[in-house]
Each structure stands twice: as structure tokens, then as C-alpha cells.
């Protein structure tokens, strides 16, 4: 009697194992599907930034943006030269084609907008897509005046200009308008900096307001301004 009961239990165990095997099998087979694809979408802007700038060069109104795509599977770069690649801008079809790993587009004319850029490679699976938001900014100008607290001394005071994100390749193509205490400064040795020389007898505490306006010579509606105050403090 004991032996018969043991056989029945064995039969139950076998049936349970078979059922578990049936349940596990689909998950095992699912691992053999195409691996998930990691899509890398990069973009660059052709706007200007000074030497030494390590940040992202951002597009401004109507400047060019270049986007590129790569794909990775199992930690290895995928050859996408024969794959159909489709590009979308703000959910609208931009262009597409075989091996089209790079595309160019214009930023919106008005700074302050965001461009939503998407790329899809359908043949690599449903995960083979990527979307990024590209900010479109106004140009910026900074004044480099290395004087703590704005206090200056000596016979020569130098203030330099740093321009960012103008739609030019050469900063000489920009227009520089320097002012000191509201008066235009002309005949500068270089448009990129100004040197101030306080007259002898100028009292301590004398304030000098330095203002710079930088504009795009090709577009009078594009420009940036910056102003600082410097205070004379002689020993």
C-alpha cells in the first residue's frame, strides 16, 4: 500500500514539473528575441562660442543644427548604412532614407522656442527610436572684468568682450558698440576689449559704467547687451 501511494506522488511530481516546464519555456524562448537597441542621437549647432568654452554650443534664431544618429546592440555599434532611417521635427516628417545617419535643419526664427527632434530606425525593432529637445536661445555677451567687487586701481583698466551663440563663424563679423558713462567709445585698437585710463586726480569712489552692445551685422534684430560698474579705489 505504501509503495502504491509513493508512485502516485511521483506521478504528481512529474506532472507538476512538466507543467512548470511548460510555463517557463515561453520566457526562455523570449530571451532569443532581437536585443533591445540603444539609439544615440547627437546634435551640434554652428553658432559661435569663444575659445575655452566647454559647454554645449546652442542654436539661435534661424541658425543651422546638425543631428547624427548611432545605434548599439549588445554593447556593439550597429552598421546602419543599409537601414531606413527617418527623422521628425516636432512630430512632423523631416526626411528619411537608407543610411541617412545625419540631417540638417534650421532653428525657428524666433529664439526661445524648443525643437523636438526624433529619429527612428524601424528595422532594428520598436525600441530603435530617440527624441531630444533642442533649446533655441538668444545670443549672449559677457564682460570679462577680473576686478573683485568691481573695485579697480592703476592707470590701465581692461574689460574684454565674450560673445556666445551668434550665427557667425568669426566674431569679427559682429558689430561692437562700447560706451563708458553713456558716451560712445571709438577708435579702439580692437573691438574685443576696451582699456580705461582714469585721469590723474580722479577721486576715489569715482564710478565708471561700461556698456557693450553686440549685434549681427547681417540682422539688425539680433543682438545682446551687457553693462557693469567699476569703482576707482587708489591706495
Secondary structure, DSSP 8 states (H G I E B T S, - for coil): -HHHHHHHHHHHHHHHHHHHHHHHHHHHHHTTS----EEEEEEEE-----TT--S---B-TT-EEEEEEEEEETTEE---TTSEEEEEETTEEEEEEET--EEEEE--SSTT-EEEEEEE-GGG-TT-EEEEEEEB---EEEEE---GGGEE-SS-EEEEEEEES-S-SSGGGEEEEEEETTEE--S-S-TTEEEE---TT--TT-EEEEEEEEEETTEEEEEEEEEEEEEE---
